[in-house]
Amino acid sequence: MIKDDFARFRLDILAKSFAAGAVIIMAGLLFKQRLFSLGYLIGLLVSIAHFSNMYSNIRAISNLGIKRVKLFLATRYLSFYVILAFVLVATFLKDKSMFAGAVAGFLSIKIVIYVNAFISKRWIPHP
């Protein structure tokens, strides 16, 4: 039951993130901020990939030993931060507006989670 609730919560957050992202990207294009929109799209996709990967990580570590869990999670998070650093440096070198969009895209999943929790007045999905 809890696994189903978490899966529904994950899909709900992903759907809301895609919807909010589409609105922000369209607004950026409407105001002729093409590079901001592109940066936001890149940041949003990396953030969504990390959020989805986190779900599969939780499912994967349920049957591993403590030492293997530590190594598994350390390599996953290290690879995520390498990707994050690469995107930040690449967008910063391309254009400052694109960098701002990428940072906003990275934060978009977190903002959607906090807004969703504030609206529903709960922080953890309950059965």
N, C-alpha and C positions, 0 to 999 in steps of 0.2 A: 504494500500500500504506500509506504513512504517513498519507495523507488519511483512509483508512478507519479506521485505528487512532485517530486523533484524534477522528473522529466517534463511534466506539464509546466512547471515554473520556468525551466530552462527554455522551452519553446516559446513561452509567453514573453520572456525577456528578449529573446532573439527577434521575435516578430515586432515588438515595440521598438527595438533598436533599428531594425531595417526601415520601419515606417518613419521614425524620427530622422534617420539618416537621409532618407529620400526627400523629406521636406527641407532639411538644411542644405542639401546639395542643390536642389532646385532653386532655393532662395539665393544661394551663392551664384548660380548661373544667371538668374534673373537680374541680379545686381552687377553682373559682368565681373565676377570674382572667380574666374575659371580655375586659377591655380589653388585658391582656397578650397574650392569644391573638390578638386583632384586630391589635394592633401587630406581633406576630410574623408574622402572615400578610401584612400589608402589606410589611414589610421583606423577607420571603422572596420575595415576588413581584417586588419591585424588584430584588433581588439575582439572581434567576433570569433576569429580563429582561436585566439587564446582562451576565450570563455568556453567554447565548445571542447577544446582540448582539455581544459580543466575537468569537465564532466567525464570525459573518457579516462583521465588520470585517476579520478576517484574510483571509478569502476575497476580499473586495472590493479590498483594497489590493495584491493580488498583481500586478495589471496597471496600476497607476497610477505616475506619475512621483513623484519625491521631494517636490517642492513640493506637489503635490496630495495626497500621503499625509499630509504634516504638517497641512495645512488640514483634511482629512477627519477625521483622528483628533482634532485639537484641538476641532473642533465637536462631535464625538460625546462626548468626555469632558467638555466644558463643559456640554453638555445633560444628561449623567448627573449631574454634580455639582449642577446647578440642581434637578433632580428630587430628589436626595438631600437637599439643604438644605430644600426645600419639605416633604418628608415628615418630616424631623426637627423642624422648627419646628412643623408642624401637630400632630404627636403630642405634642410637649412642651407645647404650649398646651392640649391636650385633657386629658391625664392623664400623670402621671409613670410609671405602670405601663405605659401604652401606649408611651411613649417607650422604656422599657427593652426592651419586646418588639420594637419596630422596630429598635433597635440589635442585639439578638440575631438578628433575622431577616436583617439586612444581613451579619452575620458568619457566617451558617450555611453558605453555599456555601464560604467559605474553610476553615471547620472541616472540612467534609466532604472537601474536597480534601486537606488535611493528614492527616486520619485515614486516608483511602484510600491515600495515599502511604506512610504509616507501616506500615499493615497489609501492603501489597504490597512494601514495602521498595525502592521505586523512585519517583523524582520526576517522570520524564518517561515517557510511554508509549513502549515500544520495539516495533519491528516483529517 
